[in-house]
């Protein structure tokens, strides 16, 4: 228990609470303590019954049952792994900038969810964060099933293709890719590589709430290749964890 407490206490702020609330809400819904109906994104009760918590709980809650439980665990791992890498990497010492990225992606997911009548938004939210990390570390080698290796920039598309083939899905992955690309394009690609004006900026009130910490990555907003810093080569999807020969699962 002391090891778990030490590990949890060492997590950065946003990764810690995002993962914690996701686990708590999903388990409360699983055991019937909370009714899942009140946790998903539905336009009518949101706008006509003032159930304003739904946009937040729709991102944090995921239904756990025999058919979705394993997918939920994989999502939690991706949430932990790639949110941790971003928050302690390019966003290290700049919690306001990371908070803004999460808020931007969250609002985009809510808009798409309302338009497309998508009730559960954990998948696209997690994948949007994964996509941003992959774009900032395009040349990092990641591994997938059966030891296959490819550059990180292809990982979101591999996950999309895998889910499309295995379960006939893929819509959630496309939404996450679209949301993550919107942030990456507006924050990095358009102002730096294309030369356009900066269209998105971290609000000052977020900087007052989450002031920068000295010792973090300097020069935020510089080209991703310089700001992100080198990742360790051949970093697998499961990072340092060993999950058996061939890493039998990676999505």
URLINSUL-V84785 format. One record per backbone hydrogen bond with DSSP energy under -0.5 kcal/mol. NH is the residue of the N-H (numbers start at 1). CO is the residue of the C=O. If there is no record, write none. Layout:
# URLINSUL-V84785
NH,CO ; NH,CO
This chain:
# URLINSUL-V84785
5,1 ; 6,2 ; 7,3 ; 8,4 ; 9,5 ; 10,6 ; 11,8 ; 16,12 ; 17,13 ; 18,14 ; 19,15 ; 20,16 ; 21,17 ; 22,18 ; 23,19 ; 24,20 ; 25,21 ; 26,22 ; 27,23 ; 28,24 ; 29,25 ; 30,26 ; 31,27 ; 32,29 ; 33,28 ; 34,28 ; 36,34 ; 38,35 ; 39,36 ; 40,36 ; 41,119 ; 42,40 ; 46,42 ; 47,43 ; 48,44 ; 49,44 ; 49,45 ; 51,45 ; 52,50 ; 54,51 ; 56,53 ; 57,53 ; 58,54 ; 59,56 ; 60,56 ; 61,57 ; 65,63 ; 68,65 ; 69,65 ; 72,68 ; 73,69 ; 74,70 ; 75,71 ; 76,72 ; 77,73 ; 78,74 ; 79,75 ; 80,76 ; 81,77 ; 82,78 ; 83,78 ; 83,79 ; 84,80 ; 85,81 ; 86,82 ; 87,83 ; 88,84 ; 89,86 ; 91,86 ; 92,89 ; 94,91 ; 96,210 ; 97,94 ; 98,94 ; 99,95 ; 100,96 ; 101,97 ; 102,98 ; 103,99 ; 104,100 ; 105,101 ; 106,102 ; 107,103 ; 108,104 ; 109,105 ; 110,106 ; 111,107 ; 112,108 ; 113,109 ; 114,110 ; 115,111 ; 116,112 ; 117,113 ; 118,113 ; 119,117 ; 121,58 ; 121,119 ; 125,121 ; 126,122 ; 127,123 ; 128,124 ; 129,125 ; 130,126 ; 131,127 ; 132,128 ; 133,129 ; 134,130 ; 135,131 ; 136,132 ; 137,133 ; 138,135 ; 140,137 ; 142,140 ; 142,150 ; 144,148 ; 146,246 ; 147,144 ; 147,246 ; 148,145 ; 150,142 ; 152,140 ; 153,138 ; 154,151 ; 155,152 ; 158,154 ; 159,155 ; 160,156 ; 161,157 ; 162,158 ; 163,159 ; 164,160 ; 165,161 ; 166,162 ; 167,163 ; 168,163 ; 168,164 ; 169,163 ; 174,170 ; 175,171 ; 176,172 ; 177,173 ; 178,174 ; 179,175 ; 180,176 ; 181,177 ; 182,178 ; 183,179 ; 184,180 ; 185,181 ; 186,182 ; 187,183 ; 188,184 ; 189,184 ; 190,185 ; 192,188 ; 193,188 ; 193,189 ; 194,189 ; 195,190 ; 196,190 ; 199,186 ; 199,197 ; 206,203 ; 207,203 ; 208,204 ; 209,205 ; 210,206 ; 213,93 ; 216,213 ; 217,92 ; 222,219 ; 226,223 ; 227,223 ; 228,224 ; 229,225 ; 235,141 ; 235,232 ; 236,234 ; 237,143 ; 239,236 ; 241,238 ; 243,241 ; 247,244 ; 248,243
